[in-house]
Amino acid sequence: MAGAASGFITTELLTEISIIGAILIFASGLNILGIRNFKTMNLTPALLVPVIFITVKNLLGF
């Protein structure tokens, strides 16, 4: 499965997903420390936003 996805995952997409992942980890840390209550599982669909955005961007040729 990783071999099939390797042609699709560009450095731009990997960077965007890493940024969102870091934000989710940060929110989880704040939740564990009791500083702020975030519903982190509700934010996981945000990982699909860069995939959709970059796919549409590449299809339109930008």
N, C-alpha and C positions, 0 to 999 in steps of 0.2 A: 504494500500500500504506500509506503514511503517512496519507493521508486517511481510509482505512478504520479505522486504529488510533487516530486522534485522538479519537474519541468514547469509546474505552475507557480511554485513558491519562489518569488523573486526576493531580492534583498530589501526592496521597498516594502513588500508585504510582511516580511519577517520583522522588520523594524517596527511597523505599525502594530502588529500583534504583540510584540515585546513591550511596547509602551503601555498598551491596555492591560497586559498581564501584570506589569509593575504597579499600575494603579490599583488593580484588584488585590495584589499582595499587600500593598500599603493600607488599603481599607480594612483588610482582614487583621492586620497588625494593630490598627487603632481599635478595632472591635475587641480583640483579645485583651488589650491593655485597659479597656473600659473607658477610653478617652471619648469615643464617639461610637454610636451604634449604627453600623451600616448593614444592610441586608445584601451581603456580597453575592449570594447565589442568584439574586434578582438581577445582578449586573453582568452575569456571565454571557448572556446573549450579545453583549457588546463586542465580544470576540469575533462575531460574524460581520460587524459593520465594515472593518477594513477589507475583508474578503469581497464583499459586495461592491464597495466603493472602487477598489482597484480593478475588479473585473469589468465594471461598467466603464471606468476610465480607459481601460485598454481597448474595449470594444468600440468606443467612440473615437479612439485615436489621439487622445490628449497626452 
